[in-house]
Amino acid sequence: MQRITQITAAALLAAACAAPALAAPETYAVDSTHSFPSFSYSHFGLSQQISKFDKTTGTVTLDKEAKTGAVDVTIDMTTVDTGFDVFNGHIQGEDFLDTAKYPTATFKSTHVTFEGDKPVSIDGNLTIKGVTKPVTLKVTHFVAKPHPMLKKDAIGANASTVIKRSEFNAGKYAPNVGDDVTITVSLEAVKK
């Protein structure tokens, strides 16, 4: 009888120790075909111009139990899409993105804030043209669920922040062309 009690106790202890392992962080790969950072700014006070980047890579790590996460994203700045080929080239020039010297921009998180089960803001460092500044992305939408076609767990999110482009050495024509730039990221990622 004592032997059965010892085996039962050992089994319960092993199960208790194994439970935290089930809540390990999960890593998701950014789906480049469904992830688009966009940016908007005032054009001479006449309109809000909106452009996007067509290639984004990176990872998102989530630990739902611990309510922690990490985001590491790289944007290919040479894929800027303004809707007009000539302007795509212009905005990649030295006065703006300078993609010849700085072909990518990066965002690396430093802290993710949760409310309940969902992230609501992401603090991190944004690097554009070799200049790194702290920013906070406000998460306006987040969902985690199985991807209906890939049959893998997936996440989706929309988040935004406002930067001053002059702080990233891209301030030509400011303030006539707005210095405040709203960056919005629509992101999907699939569990590795």
Number of C-alpha atoms within 10 A of each C-alpha: 5 7 8 9 10 11 11 12 12 12 12 12 11 11 11 11 10 11 10 10 9 8 13 13 17 14 19 20 19 26 20 16 13 14 21 21 20 20 21 18 20 19 17 13 11 8 10 14 14 17 18 19 19 19 19 23 17 18 19 20 16 20 14 17 12 12 16 15 21 20 21 18 18 18 22 17 25 20 17 24 18 18 11 10 10 9 13 16 16 14 19 20 15 16 13 17 25 21 21 12 12 17 16 20 20 21 21 20 21 16 15 20 16 17 9 9 13 16 22 17 19 24 19 21 18 21 19 24 20 14 12 16 14 14 20 20 20 18 20 12 13 16 14 15 12 14 14 9 6 9 10 12 16 22 21 18 17 19 20 20 17 18 17 15 20 17 13 18 17 20 17 15 13 16 14 11 18 21 21 17 21 18 19 20 20 15 20 23 25 22 17 12
